[in-house]
Amino acid sequence: MRFSHALMLVVGVIAEEDESAMLQSQKVVAHKNGPSPDEGTSDSNCATSLYKSCQSPGNWTGSKCCFPDHYSCKAGDADSCTDIWTGWECCKNEQMTDDNLDNNCVKSLFLSCQQSAGKWMGSKCCFPDHYSCMPGDADSCTDTWTGWECCKDELATTTTTTLDGFVCNKSFNFIVGNYDQISLTGACPNCSAKPIYGESMGARYDLNLDGHAVTQALKHCKAECMKRSSCTAFFFQKHGNGHEICGFYSDAVNLPSTKMMRHGHQACSQVCIRDTLGDELIVGIWSQTGMPRSVPEAELSDDWQEVGDGKCHHRFGRRFQRKGVPTPTLMFANTGHIAGIQYGVNTQDFPLYPDSNLKAEGVLSTDLPPQSGDYALTTFFMDPDRICNSKREDHMAGKIGDRLWVANATGGIATASGNYEEIPLRQEDGPLAGYIPSGCAASGFAFPGSPGMGQHWWRVTEGEGNTACKDGGPVFLLYSRGRLVAMGLTLVSFDNRVPTVGNKRPVEVGGGRLGSPGDELWEWARQDLTPFFFHRPDNPKCLKNFNQFDDSLEGGTVTTATLHIWFSDPYNITCDGSV
């Protein structure tokens, strides 16, 4: 089923209880073991529906929506309706109203609710669904103390969690947009019965008892999302009547977003977004060169040519290079989707460590001739073991991939194809050993409208800028608002060697700036690297005179070739979240 909010935007209506009532083109199919939706209904309990359909447990008769006898329907408005809004009337489950009121109510020693979110009912204090109350003591209670129990706003605590490649947030439980929906529990009146994930929470979610059941529900919805090749996010909702559903989105979704909302469902309800690397693939800070993201796109371009034998290499897939330059070399899966990038060098012209900062454990033999890059630092955006046996559902439409793995013989992730380092997509999950945060450049840092980079994280072995040039990590990471937005390479060498084709040096373009020769995309920085690249104390001392190509200067023959690779919009980068 597909759901749309177009009409809702016209009439300005958003139902608070169950979004499935919004212009359903078909009736939601109940759990096969659930009761028929027309059980217990009578014509006297029928209401006109603007949507020409019914939300469970209502039964659509062709002209009206008929509800069980324990529902009452009255004229009202969408904003004040706390159950089912038909577009004309609010239909309310009177049994659940009474039960809910008692289930989240506690006695108060103070004969009031202490200016909290609770509502005083004359003998008890009744709290919203997202509060939980439990016995405790006044000293340890960090929210509302009733004299008997501590009542806590669960949404005021940390709401973001991770679930095997998804980021879940309980601050929201709905996303405006098109979605497909499934039911996890039976049809009403047994609304919470027979959960298809096997562990019932009952009608009311209990923070202390139902954590495992919520996890199982989310895992079921996650697995269903993964079956759908275009699924980018899902919501899990437990409604006031105990009924549970999941809705799946195929459009691009980011967290947070103005399209995300919190409706009046129980506190365990939440939105989960499939964690992805990003939706851009752009190389070069000033050139901003877009990369093909599929084999057909590469084949249609005059700039890109396939290298290798044209078959899916067991480790690197199908590979394409731009105008005969080995950096970057794009890797594609057997499905034609982008799978990763190799940054190749000709080791006859640009040798490995200690003549550069490219160490043997951090590069792979490419099975290509030297002029095409016989060794490469290799990154993957998908499971490298599946590069030649993947399915289209392994990729998300419009997304680059679900990870950033760097091939490294010492990496902590071991698979059938080798070892890898996993780059954290969220700053809170890192950093990797040896990385330190330093300079930050937001969009517009160089001139109005310039692309940004975010905060640089550099891999060093010594603090205060004392890392030897050959020991500085070749990969640096760029974060903005706590998310990985780009990565970069800095290949360092000596004796004026550079990783270009034929060892061609960069060219002076005026104002002390350097440009790349020919069709190279490499960038050629010079001092001063503060404050945008390094904090002053972190600026490497060994790079005092780098890229000067002048042997009369101390360190004047040290070179660096740099490359920035964006996975997100380079014109929407801030230094928010920098450390």
PADO-531290 format. One line per 4 residues: their letters; for each residue x, y, z of C-alpha. Coordinates in Angstrom, 3 decimals, padded with zeros to 6 digits. Layout:
A = X:Y:Z  ... $
This chain:
MRFS = 000.000:000.000:000.000  001.173:003.547:-000.741  000.202:006.460:001.458  000.305:010.125:000.518 $
HALM = -000.022:013.343:002.506  -000.954:015.517:-000.438  -004.608:015.895:000.558  -003.659:016.296:004.193 $
LVVG = -001.606:019.342:003.277  -004.621:020.796:001.432  -007.091:020.395:004.250  -004.522:020.963:007.004 $
VIAE = -005.333:017.764:008.810  -002.945:015.378:010.496  -004.457:012.563:012.489  -002.807:012.129:015.862 $
EDES = -003.450:008.463:016.400  -002.817:006.317:013.312  -001.318:007.686:010.097  -002.693:004.711:008.202 $
AMLQ = -006.037:006.532:008.050  -004.511:009.170:005.767  -005.932:008.511:002.344  -005.615:004.731:002.416 $
SQKV = -006.215:003.432:-001.065  -006.899:000.003:000.391  -008.024:-001.311:003.741  -005.103:-002.398:005.980 $
VAHK = -005.008:-006.182:005.978  -005.188:-007.399:009.561  -003.093:-010.184:011.017  -004.444:-013.450:009.678 $
NGPS = -005.352:-014.636:013.194  -006.991:-011.365:014.229  -010.752:-010.800:014.466  -012.807:-009.433:011.620 $
PDEG = -012.905:-005.616:011.783  -016.672:-005.519:011.670  -017.168:-007.568:014.846  -019.205:-005.718:017.413 $
TSDS = -020.165:-002.815:015.147  -023.606:-001.338:014.620  -024.983:001.197:012.178  -025.638:003.617:015.055 $
NCAT = -021.877:003.848:015.614  -020.950:004.891:012.087  -019.294:008.137:011.030  -018.695:009.866:007.711 $
SLYK = -015.044:009.611:006.603  -013.383:012.241:004.433  -010.838:009.630:003.364  -013.299:007.131:001.852 $
SCQS = -011.736:004.404:003.974  -011.405:003.271:007.584  -008.652:002.942:010.085  -008.749:-000.341:012.015 $
PGNW = -010.921:-001.354:013.829  -013.426:000.588:011.744  -015.279:-001.139:008.882  -015.787:000.784:005.632 $
TGSK = -019.336:000.317:004.331  -018.903:002.282:001.136  -020.300:005.493:002.608  -019.384:005.462:006.298 $
CCFP = -016.847:004.066:008.756  -018.476:001.869:011.416  -016.770:001.207:014.758  -017.303:-001.299:017.600 $
DHYS = -019.789:-000.368:020.319  -017.088:000.679:022.764  -016.153:003.557:020.421  -017.947:006.894:020.420 $
CKAG = -017.854:009.369:017.516  -018.394:013.083:017.979  -017.879:016.209:015.910  -014.519:017.850:016.600 $
DADS = -011.249:018.830:014.976  -007.969:017.079:014.122  -005.875:018.976:016.669  -007.962:017.944:019.658 $
CTDI = -008.688:014.396:018.534  -006.577:011.915:020.498  -007.813:008.762:018.785  -009.179:008.305:015.232 $
WTGW = -009.969:011.389:013.144  -012.214:010.664:010.153  -011.984:014.144:008.684  -015.374:015.044:010.176 $
ECCK = -015.620:013.317:013.538  -013.334:012.038:016.298  -013.970:008.394:017.161  -012.634:007.397:020.539 $
NEQM = -012.030:004.033:022.221  -013.757:004.654:025.559  -012.463:001.412:027.110  -008.861:002.267:026.298 $
TDDN = -009.337:005.805:027.595  -010.343:004.505:030.994  -007.594:001.880:031.042  -004.872:004.254:029.891 $
LDNN = -005.789:006.797:032.502  -005.375:004.304:035.292  -002.268:002.587:033.903  -000.100:005.709:033.959 $
CVKS = -001.497:007.283:037.138  000.148:007.262:040.555  -000.780:008.465:044.016  000.706:011.771:045.085 $
LFLS = 001.537:012.591:048.680  001.244:016.294:047.814  -002.377:016.152:046.571  -001.195:017.741:043.330 $
CQQS = 001.099:017.008:040.373  003.842:019.415:041.524  003.677:021.687:038.430  004.741:018.742:036.225 $
AGKW = 003.311:017.388:032.985  000.913:015.278:035.069  -002.812:015.972:035.358  -004.379:015.889:038.828 $
MGSK = -007.441:013.634:038.847  -008.541:014.237:042.442  -006.778:011.209:043.912  -003.962:010.448:041.472 $
CCFP = -001.534:012.213:039.178  -001.838:010.966:035.576  001.092:011.384:033.200  001.430:011.266:029.380 $
DHYS = 002.374:007.980:027.704  006.050:008.916:027.383  006.429:009.074:031.200  007.267:006.063:033.352 $
CMPG = 006.658:005.896:037.117  008.413:003.606:039.550  009.065:003.416:043.302  012.126:005.317:044.492 $
DADS = 013.146:008.121:046.814  013.236:011.886:046.597  017.048:012.139:046.617  017.569:009.888:043.582 $
CTDT = 014.584:011.144:041.566  015.757:013.430:038.767  012.285:014.291:037.454  008.880:014.426:039.212 $
WTGW = 008.672:013.016:042.745  005.115:012.299:043.888  006.037:011.316:047.424  005.632:007.654:046.504 $
ECCK = 007.046:007.214:043.023  009.454:008.925:040.636  007.861:009.765:037.252  010.335:010.314:034.464 $
DELA = 009.994:011.798:030.980  011.612:009.121:028.816  011.881:011.492:025.853  014.018:013.878:027.905 $
TTTT = 016.746:011.232:028.137  019.052:010.154:025.319  016.735:009.111:022.505  019.150:008.032:019.764 $
TTLD = 020.240:004.398:019.527  021.795:002.206:016.852  020.368:-001.004:015.406  022.653:-002.920:013.048 $
GFVC = 023.108:-000.224:010.426  020.158:001.957:011.463  020.033:005.094:013.628  016.852:005.138:015.715 $
NKSF = 015.397:008.151:017.520  012.451:008.196:019.932  012.056:011.958:019.668  010.148:011.253:016.445 $
NFIV = 007.714:008.533:015.445  006.557:009.652:012.005  007.977:011.124:008.787  005.798:013.099:006.396 $
GNYD = 005.952:011.388:003.007  004.980:008.242:001.125  005.354:004.926:002.898  004.249:001.272:002.908 $
QISL = 002.779:-000.129:006.110  002.537:-003.520:007.813  000.822:-004.520:011.057  002.859:-006.244:013.747 $
TGAC = -000.077:-007.189:015.983  -003.610:-008.420:015.482  -006.674:-006.387:014.604  -008.674:-004.692:017.330 $
PNCS = -010.322:-005.203:019.747  -007.390:-007.536:020.533  -005.111:-004.764:019.314  -001.834:-005.873:020.926 $
AKPI = -002.319:-009.641:020.558  -000.216:-012.110:018.580  002.822:-009.947:017.676  004.516:-011.428:014.615 $
YGES = 007.936:-010.912:016.235  006.939:-013.313:019.015  007.062:-011.332:022.268  004.022:-009.380:023.445 $
MGAR = 004.214:-006.068:025.275  000.514:-006.119:026.050  -001.614:-003.028:025.601  000.714:-000.694:027.490 $
YDLN = 004.460:-000.323:027.031  006.441:-000.669:030.247  009.935:000.824:030.161  011.232:-001.620:032.762 $
LDGH = 009.726:-004.801:031.320  009.410:-004.394:027.575  012.857:-003.305:026.404  013.635:-006.691:024.848 $
AVTQ = 010.243:-006.862:023.134  010.823:-003.428:021.563  014.220:-004.597:020.328  012.612:-007.649:018.736 $
ALKH = 009.953:-005.484:017.082  012.613:-003.142:015.687  014.664:-006.088:014.415  011.631:-007.416:012.580 $
CKAE = 010.979:-004.045:010.965  014.675:-003.662:010.139  014.720:-007.067:008.431  011.606:-006.130:006.451 $
CMKR = 013.253:-002.843:005.430  016.387:-004.670:004.280  014.269:-006.889:001.997  013.187:-003.780:000.127 $
SSCT = 015.947:-002.513:-002.150  014.815:001.100:-001.895  014.014:001.228:001.833  015.757:004.176:003.500 $
AFFF = 013.920:004.390:006.843  011.006:003.053:008.857  008.845:004.061:011.780  007.706:001.757:014.579 $
QKHG = 004.516:002.831:016.325  002.644:001.422:019.291  -000.704:003.177:019.370  -002.730:004.107:022.400 $
NGHE = -004.882:001.021:021.922  -001.807:-001.249:021.867  -001.819:-001.902:018.105  001.663:-001.902:016.529 $
ICGF = 002.693:-001.052:012.973  005.794:-000.298:010.934  005.926:002.021:007.933  008.699:001.931:005.309 $
YSDA = 010.048:004.839:003.270  011.934:004.812:-000.013  012.690:008.526:-000.299  015.920:010.042:001.024 $
VNLP = 015.589:010.687:004.762  018.028:012.481:007.045  018.084:012.856:010.822  016.948:015.353:011.961 $
STKM = 014.534:016.722:009.385  011.619:019.150:009.321  009.547:016.260:007.954  009.952:014.331:011.194 $
MRHG = 007.185:014.560:013.755  006.109:013.083:017.038  002.466:012.078:017.214  000.599:010.869:020.282 $
HQAC = 001.761:007.259:020.340  003.332:005.320:023.206  006.880:006.163:024.295  008.567:003.208:022.569 $
SQVC = 007.451:004.518:019.160  010.344:005.794:017.063  011.896:006.459:013.678  014.854:004.418:012.401 $
IRDT = 016.957:005.647:009.485  019.241:003.395:007.514  022.754:004.619:008.208  024.512:005.424:004.942 $
LGDE = 027.760:006.893:003.790  026.000:009.661:001.878  024.401:010.593:-001.419  027.223:012.516:-003.131 $
LIVG = 030.517:011.422:-004.698  032.616:014.486:-005.515  036.401:014.756:-005.814  038.631:017.846:-005.640 $
IWSQ = 038.194:020.816:-003.329  038.289:023.366:-006.127  037.467:021.281:-009.207  034.404:019.656:-007.543 $
TGMP = 034.462:016.816:-010.080  031.460:014.517:-009.876  032.183:010.790:-010.079  030.080:008.222:-011.996 $
RSVP = 028.066:006.124:-009.571  027.184:003.268:-011.914  028.792:001.337:-014.754  026.331:002.703:-017.360 $
EAEL = 027.142:006.254:-016.248  030.882:005.587:-016.572  030.452:003.907:-019.947  028.518:006.876:-021.310 $
SDDW = 031.302:009.294:-020.384  034.177:009.997:-022.745  036.391:010.700:-019.708  036.221:007.229:-018.145 $
QEVG = 037.680:003.989:-019.493  037.524:000.494:-018.048  040.793:-001.076:-016.915  041.456:-004.768:-016.450 $
DGKC = 039.840:-007.522:-018.479  036.271:-006.191:-018.348  035.165:-008.936:-015.962  034.293:-008.622:-012.287 $
HHRF = 037.614:-008.903:-010.448  037.094:-011.155:-007.437  038.290:-008.454:-005.061  037.889:-005.148:-006.888 $
GRRF = 034.897:-005.624:-009.201  034.880:-003.725:-012.485  037.202:-000.713:-012.524  037.250:002.573:-014.406 $
QRKG = 039.902:005.309:-014.561  039.548:008.901:-015.695  041.709:009.827:-018.682  044.339:007.232:-017.854 $
VPTP = 045.020:008.582:-014.353  045.152:005.897:-011.611  043.790:008.145:-008.837  040.908:007.824:-008.428 $
TLMF = 040.044:004.361:-009.798  036.341:003.646:-009.350  035.241:000.123:-008.393  031.769:-001.193:-009.273 $
ANTG = 029.922:-004.284:-008.063  028.511:-006.914:-010.410  025.197:-005.021:-010.193  026.872:-001.936:-011.674 $
HIAG = 026.537:000.060:-008.432  029.529:001.989:-007.075  031.401:-000.224:-004.600  034.479:001.774:-003.631 $
IQYG = 037.525:003.726:-004.793  041.177:002.841:-005.238  043.873:005.500:-005.037  046.619:004.007:-007.152 $
VNTQ = 050.300:004.847:-007.530  053.042:003.663:-009.840  055.579:002.387:-007.341  058.360:002.758:-009.913 $
DFPL = 057.868:006.530:-009.685  056.354:006.792:-006.209  057.801:004.080:-003.929  056.236:002.892:-000.700 $
YPDS = 057.425:003.481:002.897  059.922:004.714:004.001  060.224:006.735:000.788  056.610:007.839:001.270 $
NLKA = 053.942:007.557:003.942  052.238:004.684:002.079  053.038:001.608:004.161  052.846:-001.895:002.713 $
EGVL = 050.120:-003.004:005.141  047.906:-000.137:003.981  047.964:-000.814:000.238  046.920:-003.682:-002.017 $
STDL = 048.409:-005.022:-005.218  045.921:-004.065:-007.912  046.747:-006.705:-010.555  047.235:-003.777:-012.946 $
PPQS = 050.463:-002.676:-014.700  052.550:000.043:-013.006  051.345:002.802:-015.348  047.766:002.053:-014.245 $
GDYA = 048.738:001.963:-010.564  050.248:-001.313:-009.404  049.485:-000.605:-005.718  046.566:001.303:-004.243 $
LTTF = 045.051:002.468:-001.002  041.613:000.882:-001.329  038.283:001.907:000.216  034.955:000.076:000.079 $
FMDP = 031.407:001.425:000.360  029.828:-002.054:000.620  030.682:-005.538:001.858  033.903:-006.310:-000.082 $
DRIC = 033.179:-010.036:000.002  030.051:-009.470:-002.088  031.462:-007.230:-004.792  030.941:-009.916:-007.455 $
NSKR = 027.858:-011.652:-006.014  025.693:-008.821:-004.741  022.011:-008.234:-005.467  020.259:-005.022:-006.340 $
EDHM = 018.549:-004.983:-002.950  021.995:-004.711:-001.358  022.130:-001.100:-002.570  019.932:001.847:-001.677 $
AGKI = 018.660:004.070:-004.431  020.488:007.392:-004.457  023.001:006.336:-001.782  026.728:005.672:-002.169 $
GDRL = 026.854:002.791:000.288  026.438:001.756:003.908  030.072:001.946:005.127  033.579:003.243:004.616 $
WVAN = 036.129:000.457:005.022  039.810:000.914:004.315  041.765:-002.199:003.356  044.617:-002.667:005.816 $
ATGG = 046.455:-005.838:006.815  046.330:-004.739:010.475  042.629:-003.785:010.422  040.319:-005.104:013.113 $
IATA = 037.673:-006.450:010.710  038.626:-009.787:009.159  036.624:-011.194:006.246  037.218:-013.825:003.598 $
SGNY = 038.815:-011.208:001.349  041.137:-009.615:003.917  041.359:-007.182:006.805  039.793:-003.740:007.019 $
EEIP = 039.550:-000.656:009.196  036.019:000.645:009.691  035.758:004.422:009.533  033.039:005.695:011.923 $
LRQE = 030.173:007.317:010.043  029.222:009.148:013.227  031.766:011.073:015.252  030.364:009.706:018.509 $
DGPL = 031.444:006.196:017.460  035.105:007.123:016.961  037.789:007.976:016.600  040.098:005.260:015.353 $
AGYI = 043.388:004.853:017.170  045.860:007.609:016.391  043.397:010.153:014.973  043.217:013.626:016.522 $
PSGC = 040.754:016.465:015.770  042.193:019.669:014.369  041.305:022.507:011.990  037.810:023.049:010.631 $
AASG = 036.571:024.743:007.463  032.866:025.441:006.995  031.277:026.169:003.640  032.290:029.661:002.612 $
FAFP = 035.595:029.553:004.493  037.724:030.521:001.471  035.325:032.948:-000.221  031.554:033.456:-000.242 $
GSPG = 029.976:030.340:-001.642  033.108:028.193:-001.452  032.790:024.488:-000.610  033.552:023.471:002.961 $
MGQH = 035.467:020.566:004.419  034.357:020.144:008.025  036.655:019.281:010.901  039.838:017.441:009.990 $
WWRV = 040.872:014.353:011.928  044.501:013.458:011.259  046.355:010.239:012.111  049.584:011.058:013.940 $
TEGE = 052.147:009.243:016.052  053.407:012.248:018.038  051.633:015.286:019.443  052.450:018.964:019.001 $
GNTA = 053.210:018.547:015.309  056.187:016.258:015.942  055.078:013.295:013.797  057.661:012.440:011.153 $
CKDG = 056.345:013.011:007.625  056.754:009.349:006.646  054.724:008.281:009.693  051.713:010.538:009.223 $
GPVF = 048.628:008.612:008.145  047.692:008.986:004.469  043.930:009.112:005.250  042.265:012.022:007.023 $
LLYS = 038.585:012.218:007.988  036.171:015.140:007.797  033.136:015.524:010.083  030.357:018.099:010.233 $
RGRL = 027.489:018.111:012.735  028.852:014.823:014.058  028.598:013.034:010.687  031.333:011.901:008.306 $
VAMG = 030.888:014.150:005.278  034.150:013.510:003.431  037.534:011.840:003.582  040.870:012.851:002.190 $
LTLV = 044.283:011.575:001.194  047.629:013.182:001.832  050.448:011.266:000.154  053.803:012.460:001.422 $
SFDN = 057.131:011.822:-000.264  060.645:013.203:-000.529  063.211:014.293:-003.119  060.473:016.126:-005.037 $
RVPT = 058.632:012.885:-005.916  054.883:013.171:-006.573  052.206:010.501:-007.318  051.212:011.906:-010.726 $
VGNK = 051.530:010.039:-014.027  055.179:010.251:-015.081  056.054:012.059:-011.815  055.005:015.380:-013.351 $
RPVE = 055.258:018.244:-010.891  052.425:020.664:-010.153  052.480:024.013:-011.954  052.625:027.521:-010.544 $
VGGG = 049.322:029.305:-011.175  050.121:032.622:-009.502  049.943:034.031:-006.004  052.137:031.239:-004.670 $
RLGS = 049.486:028.649:-005.547  049.986:025.349:-007.349  047.755:023.564:-009.838  047.744:019.969:-011.089 $
PGDE = 049.428:019.040:-014.364  047.360:017.570:-017.186  044.256:015.657:-016.124  045.318:015.028:-012.535 $
LWEW = 042.868:015.861:-009.725  045.474:016.093:-006.965  045.562:019.249:-004.831  048.812:020.965:-003.806 $
ARQD = 048.664:022.859:-000.541  051.349:025.093:000.915  051.822:026.687:004.302  050.108:028.256:006.218 $
LTPF = 047.825:025.285:007.005  046.257:026.946:010.039  043.543:027.401:011.080  041.436:025.504:008.521 $
FFHR = 043.527:022.330:008.205  045.404:022.240:011.526  045.239:023.973:014.844  048.473:025.904:015.268 $
PDNP = 050.094:023.403:017.694  049.209:020.465:015.379  050.726:021.902:012.199  053.422:019.340:011.241 $
KCLK = 056.925:020.683:011.688  058.237:018.413:008.932  056.007:020.286:006.443  057.597:023.654:007.155 $
NFNQ = 058.610:024.122:003.496  056.669:021.364:001.735  055.748:021.637:-001.945  058.430:024.302:-002.516 $
FDDS = 060.531:022.038:-004.776  063.599:023.900:-003.518  066.534:021.917:-002.135  068.054:025.092:-000.657 $
LEGG = 065.314:025.164:001.987  065.060:022.940:005.042  062.542:020.273:004.020  062.145:022.035:000.685 $
TVTT = 061.979:018.752:-001.266  059.193:017.273:000.891  055.993:016.945:-001.130  052.343:016.251:-000.413 $
ATLH = 049.581:015.486:-002.879  046.121:015.881:-001.335  042.686:014.781:-002.472  039.274:015.473:-000.905 $
IWFS = 036.350:013.093:-001.545  032.862:014.232:-000.472  029.959:011.953:000.399  027.627:014.826:001.333 $
DPYN = 026.858:018.282:-000.041  030.124:020.303:000.214  028.127:023.536:000.245  026.210:022.624:003.398 $
ITCD = 029.046:022.017:005.844  029.438:023.664:009.225  031.829:023.419:012.136  028.966:022.534:014.495 $
GSV = 029.996:019.603:016.645  033.712:020.298:016.298  035.887:019.279:019.223 $
